[in-house]
Amino acid sequence: MKLKYPITFALVTIYLLVGFIFGVLPNLAGANPSQILESKTATATTTTTNMTAGTATTTLTFDTQNDASFPADSATLMIQLTSSTTASILAEIQYSQDNIDWYQSSLSERATTTPSQSIMAQQFFTFNWATSTVDKTADGGAGIAAASSTAKRIVDVKTPTRYVRAIFTMPTGSNLSTLWAQFVAKKQNR
């Protein structure tokens, strides 16, 4: 078969091919792989921070945009508190856009049955732990209840700003304890 207008056919073919490459291919939907971000007090869970009641604090700061791309929408704060007897720890969540000016968390994050709250009241998560407390994570999560000297808890944290931090304080009256904490967030790459 001989084409009557071979140059026209060639130009139309090139035009359609270029249109397909630059018009259709970039708009195809593809997988959006997730990325895990983290910040922790120490690399190993066995490397803990010693805390003395009434005097010790430790701060864990998390940059939700530490790779200079899109920020994480939320984060999880994982906490391990170890004590030989009874321990308590307070965790205050604060927010910052510039890692300089920090703001306490909002009242809307805390459930309450109190009819009114003072906006000036500090907001804390309180963790109380006794070595006699039965904990299913003591055996690695196999579901066998056992007493443990370590409490392992997870708290969901909103990330409305670029930086989030948790300030851990051991209140007066608590026993010497150790702490390990980690922020973990999952975000989309694109």
N, C-alpha and C positions, 0 to 999 in steps of 0.2 A: 504494500500500500504506500503510495507516494502522497505526501502532504502537499496541499496546494500552497500553503503559506508556512514554510518551516521556520522562518525567523520569528513570525508572530507566535507560533506554537511554543517555541523555545522561550521567548520573553514572558508569555503568560505562565508557563511552567515555573520559571524562576521567580516570578512575582508571587505565585501561590505558595511556593516553597518558602520564600523569605517571610511571607505573611504568616504561615504556619509556625515557623521557628520563633519569630518575635511576637506573635499575637496569641497563639494558643499555648505553646509549651510553658511560658512563664506563669500562666494562670492555672495550671494543673494542680490539684490538691495533693499534697504529700504529707507524710507523717511529720508530726511536730514532736521531736524527741524531748523528753524532760531532762532537766538538769538538777542535781542535788547540791544545795549550798549548805555549809555548816560552819559553826564557830563553837569552840569548846574550851573549858578551863584547862584541859590537858589532853594530850593525844590518847593516852591509855586511861581506862577507867580505874586502874589501880594507882594512878598518880593523882592524888586528891589534895584539896586545900584544907589545912587544919583551921578550925574555927573555935575561938574561945568565946564563951557567953559574955555578952555585954560590951565587948571590945572589938570583935572581928567583923569585918565585912569583906565581901569579894564581889566583883562586878564582872559580868559577862556581856560583852557588846557584840551585836550582830549587824553586819552590813547586808541588807537584803538585795543589794545591787553590786556585790563585790567584784563582779566580772565586767562592770561597766555596760551591761545590757539591761534588759527588762528586770524590774524588781519582782521579788516573790510576793504573792498575794497574802500569804499567811505563813506562820512558822509553828513549830512544835518545840517546846522547851522540855528536855529530858533531864531529870534530877535524880542523883543518887546521894542519899544521906546515910552516913554510917556512924553509929555510936555504940558504946559498950553498955549503955543503960537507956535512959529516956532522953530524947532530944526534940527540940523545936527549931524551926528555921522560918524566917519571914522572907518572902521574895516580892520585891516591888518591881513592876514593869514600867519602864519609862520610854519615851519616844523623842526622836530628834530628826530634823531634816538635814542638819549640817554637822552633826557629831560634836557640837559645841553647846548649844542651848537645848536643855532636856526638859521634858514635860511629863508630869505624872499621868497615869492612865485615867481614862474617863470613867465616870460613875456608871455609864451604861454597860460596862463590861462585868459588873458585879451584880449578882442577883440579891435582892433584899425584900423583906416584907415590911421594913420600916417605911412609914408614910413619907418622910422627908430625910434627906441627907445633906450634910454640909459639904459644899464643893471644896472646902479647905481640908477635909479629912483625908489623911493618907490612905491609899488603897494598897493592901498587901494580900498575897496568898500566904496562908499559914500551913506549914507541914508539921505535924506532931508524930513522933515515932517512939515506940518502946520496943526493946529487943524481945519482949514476950509476945508481941503482935504476930499473928499468923499471916504469912505472906506467900502467895502462890508463885512469886518470882524468885523465891529463895533457892529453888532447885533448878533454875534455868527455865521455868515456865512449863514444866511437865504436868502441872496441875496437882501435885502432891503438896498439901499444906504443910508448912514448916515455919518455925520461928527463925528469925534472921536478924542480924545486927545492921542490915542495910535495907533502906526503903528505896524503892525505884518507882518514880511517878512521872507522868507526862501531863503537860499543861498546853492547851492550844492557845496561841498568842496571835492577836491581830497585828498586821504590819502596815498601818496607814502611812507611815513615813519611811524614809530610807534606812534609818538606824533605829534599832530597838535594843534595849539593854535590860538585864535583870540584876538588881542589887540584892544580894543575899545578906541577911543579918541574923546573928544568933542572939536571941533575947536573953536578958539577965535571968538567971535561974536554970538555964539549960546546961547540960553537961558538954564537955569537950567532944566535938564531933568533926567529921571530915565530910567534904562536899565535892562532888564532881557534877558538872552540868554541861549541857550542849544544846545549842539551837540547831534545828534542822528544818530546811524548807525545800520544797520541790517547786520548780517553775518551768514554764515553757521557754524554749530557746528562741522562738520566733514570735 
